[in-house]
Amino acid sequence: MTQRLSISATVFFVLALILGLYFAFAAVQGPSGILRRIQIEAETAELSQERDQLRSQVEQMQNLTHRLSDDYLDLDLLDERAREVLGLLRPDEIILR
């Protein structure tokens, strides 16, 4: 004799299977899923690198600003910036690019 599952047991197992598949899919693909977490971690690393580059640029600009301030004037830097901005040269200079 073969035993068959009752209709209610069959419905229960089908619903359990569907719920299990849904939760497995949500764990992988959902807004808080594994794939989203990997994507967020990659974006975090990329943004951290960009932040570090911007901090470096800010430090360089602060250094240049300080060196051109009234309190501390770097004449060589002032000369370099004036030449670059105004495009001026001394008669004995040669430009290499």
Buried (B, 14 or more C-beta within 10 A) or exposed (E): EEEEEEEEEEEEEEEEEEEEEEEEEEEEEEEEBEEEEEEEEEEEEEEEEEEEEEEEEEEEEEEEEEBEEEEEEBEEEEEEBEBEEEEEEEEEEEEEE
